[in-house]
Amino acid sequence: MRTDDLVAMLSTNVERVDRWQFVRTLGAAILIGAATAFAAVLLALGTRNDLPNPTIAMHVALKMRGSRLRNSRVRAASEECRLRWSPCPSS
């Protein structure tokens, strides 16, 4: 078989390729892996016994939100120092 024959054979019946198939497959794999890991941690460690208590649940939610806010403030402060080109106080 010559190269021209091979190219002619491969170029017949060419179908369109779905370019997003890999992204969807990888996304589904990541989602399934995260759900499996979450289930394994819950199975191994269990849930907190006092979590149904509204006071404790609110405390946990606020604590998680506070850490997210604190991290964003630290990022914003470091970005501001970088933009000013001046030494920033260490925290």
Secondary structure as UniProt FT lines:
FT   HELIX           3..10
FT   TURN            11..13
FT   TURN            19..20
FT   HELIX           21..45
FT   TURN            49..52
FT   HELIX           54..84
//
